[in-house]
Amino acid sequence: MADVTPFKAMRYRADIALDDVVAPPYDVLSAAQAAALRARSPYNVVHVDLPVPPGEKADDAAYARAARTLRRWRADGVLVRDEQPGIVVVDQTFSGPDGRERTRRGFIARLRLTSLDDRVVLPHERTHAGPKVDRLRLYRATHTDLSQVFMLFPDDDGSAGALLDAAAAGVSEADRRTAHDGDGGRAVTAVVTGTAARRVAEALRGRPLYIADGHHRYETALAYRDERRAMGDQSADTLMVHLCSLSDPGLTVLPAHRLVRGIASLSPEALLERIKTYFDLVGEPVVGIDACRTALEALPARPDPVRTFGLYLPHRETCLFVRAREPQASERLAAGGLSPVSAGLSVSLLHEVLLGDALGVGHDDTETHVDYAHSVSGALASLGAGRYGLGAFLNATPAGRVRAVAARGEVMPQKAPYFYPKLLTRHAFHALGACVARASRGARRGAGAAPRRAR
């Protein structure tokens, strides 16, 4: 099954402040956020991980520039490769929507890539072609894992978690590094080497791994591996991953509310007429953005949370609450080939029946018609900007349901669960194959130089 091993990570030099150089994942950054991170430090990871700023057209020069920057960082000693193979333990502390502080523990290691058909790594959502093209071009230019794919492992008896806790406890406070996410959260990293690291990695042998976040990057890594193999090179056979237990008490899943554009503005009456075959109105429509915010934030407390949705019409500042009608809705999903496990998900009802059947927004249309928001307030702010015709609010998909769907070999619509918070990435890089040798030679050439410190 899963082949997880320690590895020699490349990490930022110890005297470089991590707050200046780490960043959220590239695909959640706006153009303004990316520009601010670039300006924060000449060593911020955005310079290499996001070579094409959001909204700009990709070109080969941008990827080549990212590769040159990465080579310069290695040669100048900005990035330093660990001398011993290890795992990087990451404790990410954050506050959830309820205001309670939580800590999610995971670790960064190296995973041998396997085809998704082998059922070692299990996806849970559909992917689109666009993001994979960008990541593949970046792989070709840098030959480096610049971030981690977030994966979950089953640990029902707690044995792997206990080994991870024991390994982390052996790292002194002086050897830990802290980075802040700018939103009140922080990530503390500790490198574990030797027998302790090997025991943690070996504990995952024989277990399946579930992709939590990074489906596009995993599929891109497979494509890049196959390209390199065709040239007789197996240096891209592994992938850097962040692994977290499904039983971790800090594992948090939020809903991903849907913001739908490119549809005609509808009155509440017209919307109800379209969905009446499978949905019933619950209560009376709520009018006014403040009243809607209060009502939508209470969605998790409503009866039958899986089958109940909030629908917001921005041009009317009106929200409706609807519940899937049974057995009609389940029969419709079964007729579409969904198993009872998938049919029992809010996101399946939303995409197959409400968006697909009633509004004509099918799975192939989501990339161009659907955006996502993870809080009611954020969704309503975006909906008020005039770009969208409808907001669809749903409850979170529990991690156990994600595991059940993936274990059956099924997939959900994109952004079905939102594992919160996103990884504060770039605590480690992984140079693949020949790239390691080039980096080592460059570092030796640059020995004795005094690299500039990030400001």
N, C-alpha and C positions, 0 to 999 in steps of 0.2 A: 504494500500500500504506500503511504506517504514516506518519502525519503527526505527527511529533514536533517540538516547538518549545520554545525558551527561554521563560520567563515571569517576570513580576514577582512573586516569592514574598513572602508575609508571614511574617516570622520574629520570634522573641522578641528584644526589645531587647538590645543587646550586654552590658549590665551585669547581666542576669538569668542566674543560674546554671542551665544547662540541666539539670543533675541534679535540680533542684527541680521542673521543669515537664514533662519528657518522660515517656513511659509506654509500656509494651508495648501492642500492639493491644487494643482494647476487649473483643474476644471471648475473650481468654484470661485475663481478670482475674476473680478470686474477689471476693466481697463484701468480705472483709477487706482484700484488696489494694487494691481501689478506694477504700475508706474511708481507708486509710493514705496513698494518693496525694492524696486531697482535703485531708487534714490537713497534708500536707507544704508546700503553697503555695496561696494563693488564686488563683494563675495556672496551676496544673497543668492540663494539657490534659484530664484526666478530667472536669473541671467542665463542659466543653462536648461532649466526644466520647462520654461515657457519662452522659447526663442521667438515665437510669433505672438505678439500681444493680442489680447482678445479683440475681435473685430477686424483685424488686419489680414491680408492675404498672405498665405504661406509662400515662401520661396526657398530655394536651395541655399542661398547665402545665409539665411537666418540659422539654419541647422548647422552649417559649417562654422558660423561664428560661435555657436554654443559649444561645439566640439573644441575649438581653439581655446575658448575660455576655460573649459574643464582641464585641458592639457596644461594650461598655464598655472592653474591652481595647484595641480599636482606637482609640477616642476618647481614652483615657488614654495612648496611646503604648506600651503593653505589647507590642503587636504592631506592627512597623514594616514597611512595604512597600518592597521594593527599588526603587531609582530606575531601574535598567537591567534589561532582560530578561536572564535567565541560567539556568544549570542549577546544581543543588546536588549536588556530588560527595560521596558518602558512603562512607567506609572503615569497615566494621564488623569489628572484631577480636574473636575469641572462641576458646574452646578446645572442640574436638570431644570426643566420647565417649572417644576414644583419648588425650586429654590434650594433643594437639599444637595449638599456636596457629596459627590461620589468619586471613586477612583477606579479606573479600569486598568487592569494589568495585562500586558502582553509581552511578547519578545520578538525580536527581529532575528531571522536565521535565513539559511539558504535552502531552497526546495528544488529537487529535481523535477523538471517539467514532464508532465504526462498529458497525453491527449485527453480531452474531456470524455471521449468514448470509453476510456479505461475506467472511469468511475472512481478514480482516486481523488481528484479535485471535482467538486460538485458545484455547478453554477445554479443560480436561482432566478436570473432575469435575462430578458432578451437584450441584444446589443445592436448598435447602429454602426454603419461603416465609417462615418466621418471621423470620429475620435481615433479609430485604429490607424488610419492613414497617417495622422500627425505623429502618433507615438512610434510608428514603424520608421518614419523618416528620422526621428530623433535617435532611435536605436542604431540605425545604420551609421549615423554621423558620430555617435559617442561610444558605442560598444560598451555601454555602462547602464546598470540599473540605478536610476536617479531617485527612485521612490519605491515604496513597498506596496504590494497588493495585500489588502486586509483580509485575513482568513480566520475562520473559527474552527475549533476542533472539539469533538465530544469528550467530555471528562466526567461522566456520570458518577464515578466513584471518587473523584477528586484527587486521584493519584498524580497526574501530571501537574496539576496546580500546586500540590504540596511540594513536588520537586522544584518547581519554579520559585515558590516562596522561599524555600531553603537556599537556593542558589542566590537569589537577590539579597537575602539577609547576610551573606558572606562578603558583600561589597561595602567598604567603608564610606562614610558620608563624604569624605574628602575626594573620593573617586567618582562621585556622582555629579552629573551636570543637569542644569535646569534651564528650560526654555519656556517662555510665556506666549500664550496665543493671542494676546491683545483683547481678549474678551473675558478676562477674569480667570481663565484656566491656565494650567501649567503642565508640563511634561518633564519628569525626572528620569534620566537614563543611567543605566549602570551596566558595564561590560562584564560578563562572566566568562571565564575561560576554563580550560582543563576538564577534569572529570565531571565537575558540576554541570558544565555546559553540555557535555556529551550525554549525560543522563537525561537532561531535559529534552534534548532533541530525540534521543532514542525512545523516549516514552510515547512519542507520537507515531512510531512505526506500527503499522497495522490499523491505523485509524483513518477514516476519510476526512477530508478537509472541505469546508464549505466557504465559498467566496462570499464575503460580506460586502466588500467594496473593491472595485477594480476589475470588473469583468472584461472591459475593453483592453486593459493592460495585460491581463493574462492571455487573452486570445492573440494579442499583438506579440507577446513573448513567444508563443508557439510558432507564429508565422516567421519571426526572426530566427528562431532556432532552426526551422526547416530550411530557411535560406542559407544559413551558415553550414548546416550539414551537407547541403547540395554542393558546397565548395570544399568538402572534406574537413570541415572545422566543427568540433563539438564544444567549443568554448561557450556557446550560448545555451547549453543544455540545462542551466539552472536559473532560478529566479529568486530575487530577494523578497521575502514576505514578512508580514507582521502577523503573528499568531496569537489568538486570544481564546480562552476557554468559553464554551457555550454556557458554562455554569458560573462564570465570573460574576460576582455581585454587582460590579460596575457596568456590565454590559447593558446598554440603554438603546431602545428603538423608539424613534419618533415617526409620526406619519409624514408622508410627502404629499401635501395638498396639490391639486392640479389647477393650473391656470390655463384656460383654453382660449386660443385666439383663432381668428380666421373663420368664425361662425357668425351667422346673422344674430343681431340683437333680438332677444325674445322677451315677451311679456311673461309674467308668472303663469298666466292662463295658457299661453301657447306652449310653454315648457312642460307644464303638467299634461297637456294633451298629447305631447310627443312620447312621454314616458309612462302613460297610464296603463299600458298593457302589463308592465312588470313592477310598477312602483305605486305606492299610495302616499298621499300627503299626510304628514303627521302634524297635527295642530294647525294653527293659522300662520300665514306668512308674517315675518318680522320685518318692520320697515325702519330705516335709519342705520347708518354705519355703526354708531356706538351700540345700539341695541343688538345689531347683528353680531358685533364682536363678542359681546357678552354671551349671546346664545350659542355661537359657534365654539367658543372656548369650553362650553359645558357639554359638547358633543360626546365625550367619553362617558359621561354619567347617564346618558339616555338609555332606555331599555333597548335590548337587541343591538348592541354596538356594532356588530359585524355587518348587519344589513341596513343600518341607518346612515344616511348621508346628509350633509348640509350643502345646499346649492345657493350661490350668491350671484345675483344679477347686478353688475356694477352700475349700469346706466339707470337702474331703478333704485339702487341702494336698498335692495330687498333680498332677504334670504328665505329659503324654503327648507323644510326638513322632510325627507321622504324615506320610506322603508320598502325594501324589496318584498314583493308579494310572493308568497309560497302557496303551492309548489311551482308556480309558473316560472319564477326566476331560476330555481334549481334545474327544472326540466330544460330550460333554454340553455343553460351552461352545459348540461350533460349532452344535449344534442350537438353542441359545439365541440365535443370530445374531451371536456375537462373531467378529471376524476373528482370524487367527492371531496378530496383534500383541497384541490385547487378551487373547486366551486364554493368552498366554505370560506373564501377570503374576500374581504371587502374590496380589495383592489381588482379582483377578477370580475365581480359584479359591476364595479364602476366602469372598467374598460370595455368589457364584452357587451354589456347590456345598455348602460346609460350613455357612455360616450360613443360606442360603436353603433348599436342598433338605433338609438334615438337621435343622435346628433351626427352620425356619419363620420366620426373620427375613429378610424380603425388603427390597428397596431402600426401599420406602415406610415400612418400620418402623424404619429406622436412626436417625431423629431422636429417637425415643422409647425405643429399646432399646439403643443403642450409644453409648458414650463412648470417649475416646481417651487414650492415654498414650504418651509418646515415649521412655521408658526402662523397662528391666525392673524396676528397683527402685521407680520411681514407680507402675508398673502393679500390682505385687504389694502395695504399701501400700494402694492403692485397693481392690483385690480383697479384702484382708483386713478391710475395714470392714463387710462383710456386705450390700452393696447389689447385688452382681453374682453371677450363677450360673456365669459362664465368662470366662476370659481367653484370647484368641486372639493369639498372637505370630507375627509374620512378619518377613521381611527387607525392607530398603528397596527402593523402586522407583527405579532410576537415572534421572537427568535425561534421558538419551538416550531412554529408554523413554517418558517423559512426552511428549517432543517427537514421537516416532513415533506415539503414540496420537492426540495432538491434531492432527497433520498429516493424519491419515486422517478427521478429523471425528468421532471417537469420544470417549466420556467414560468415566471410571473412577468407581468409588464414591467418596464424599466422603472427604477426608483420605487419599487413596491415598499420595502422597508428602508428606513433611513437610520443607519447606525450612528448614534450621536455620542460624542462629537466626531468630526472628521479627524483622521490622524494628523497630528502636527508633525509633518514628515521632514525628511532630510536630516535626521539624526545620523544616518549612515548611507553610504553609497557602496555599490558593488561593481568593481571593474571586472569585466569578463575577459578571461583568457589572455590573449596577447596584449590586451590593454594594460594588464598588470605589469608585464615586463617593461612596456614603454614607460609606465608611470614610475617604476622603480629606477630605471636608468635616468629619467628626468630629475627625480628627487636627488639622486647622487650627484648629478651635474650641478644642481642648485644648492648642494650642501654648503653651509657656511654663509650663504646669503641671509639677509635679514628681511623676511617677508613683511610687507606692510600689514598693519593691523586694521581690521575693519572698524570703521567709525559708526 
